[in-house]
Amino acid sequence: MPLEIFLVGPLLALAVLAVLAVAADVTTLRPERRRTEPEEFGLLRPVALLADVPSARSVRDRLTALSIRATIGTGKDGFVRVLVFADEYDRARDAV
């Protein structure tokens, strides 16, 4: 057998590795998209934004009296949010 036949396999493997290396390098050249990180509260949506906790508690108590599940949470900006589940959001907005 000629020597060229024995070189085809390893050369083909090197070519595949080179293509993979270039493809991996190209994907790292893409600039990362900057994401604005919204306040994440999971399944809850903010229905009111207030400056202090006592005001937020009064809004939460009003919603609770209307059988709307509500809680309060503080964001990174220092404001207090009254949070409700998404399925009760419209009713809560009307009540607030």
C-alpha positions as CSV (number, residue, x, y, z in Angstrom):
1,M,0.0,0.0,0.0
2,P,1.2,3.5,-0.7
3,L,2.2,5.8,2.1
4,E,-0.5,8.3,1.2
5,I,-3.3,6.0,2.3
6,F,-1.8,5.9,5.8
7,L,-1.6,9.7,5.9
8,V,-5.3,10.4,4.9
9,G,-6.9,9.4,8.2
10,P,-4.7,11.5,10.5
11,L,-4.7,14.5,8.1
12,L,-8.5,14.3,8.0
13,A,-8.7,14.2,11.8
14,L,-6.4,17.2,12.0
15,A,-8.6,19.1,9.5
16,V,-11.7,18.3,11.5
17,L,-10.0,19.5,14.7
18,A,-8.9,22.7,13.0
19,V,-12.4,23.4,11.8
20,L,-13.8,22.8,15.3
21,A,-11.2,25.1,16.9
22,V,-12.0,27.9,14.4
23,A,-15.7,27.5,15.0
24,A,-15.2,27.6,18.8
25,D,-13.1,30.7,18.5
26,V,-15.6,32.5,16.2
27,T,-18.4,32.0,18.7
28,T,-16.3,33.7,21.4
29,L,-15.7,36.8,19.2
30,R,-19.4,37.7,19.4
31,P,-20.0,40.6,21.7
32,E,-22.2,39.8,24.7
33,R,-25.6,41.3,24.7
34,R,-26.1,43.6,27.6
35,R,-29.1,42.6,29.4
36,T,-30.8,45.0,31.7
37,E,-31.6,43.0,34.7
38,P,-35.2,43.7,35.7
39,E,-36.2,43.1,39.3
40,E,-37.1,39.5,39.2
41,F,-39.9,38.3,41.6
42,G,-40.7,35.0,39.9
43,L,-44.4,34.5,39.4
44,L,-45.3,37.8,41.1
45,R,-45.9,41.1,39.3
46,P,-45.6,44.5,40.9
47,V,-48.9,46.2,41.1
48,A,-47.9,49.3,43.2
49,L,-44.6,51.1,43.8
50,L,-44.4,52.9,47.1
51,A,-41.8,54.9,49.1
52,D,-42.2,53.2,52.5
53,V,-43.2,50.0,54.1
54,P,-46.3,51.2,56.0
55,S,-47.9,52.5,52.8
56,A,-47.2,49.2,51.1
57,R,-48.7,47.3,54.0
58,S,-51.9,49.3,53.8
59,V,-52.2,48.6,50.0
60,R,-51.5,44.9,50.7
61,D,-54.1,44.8,53.4
62,R,-56.7,46.4,51.1
63,L,-55.9,43.8,48.4
64,T,-56.1,41.0,51.0
65,A,-59.5,42.2,52.1
66,L,-60.6,41.8,48.5
67,S,-59.4,38.2,48.5
68,I,-56.4,39.1,46.3
69,R,-53.2,37.3,47.3
70,A,-50.5,40.0,47.8
71,T,-47.2,40.5,49.4
72,I,-44.5,43.2,49.6
73,G,-40.9,43.3,48.5
74,T,-38.1,45.8,48.4
75,G,-36.2,46.4,45.2
76,K,-32.6,47.3,44.7
77,D,-33.7,50.9,44.2
78,G,-35.1,51.1,47.8
79,F,-38.7,51.4,46.7
80,V,-41.3,49.0,48.2
81,R,-43.4,47.0,45.7
82,V,-46.8,45.4,46.3
83,L,-46.7,42.1,44.4
84,V,-49.5,39.9,43.2
85,F,-49.8,36.8,41.1
86,A,-50.2,37.3,37.4
87,D,-53.7,35.9,37.2
88,E,-54.9,38.4,39.8
89,Y,-53.0,41.4,38.4
90,D,-55.9,43.0,36.6
91,R,-58.2,42.8,39.6
92,A,-55.4,44.2,41.8
93,R,-54.8,47.1,39.4
94,D,-58.5,48.0,39.5
95,A,-58.5,47.9,43.3
96,V,-55.4,50.1,43.7
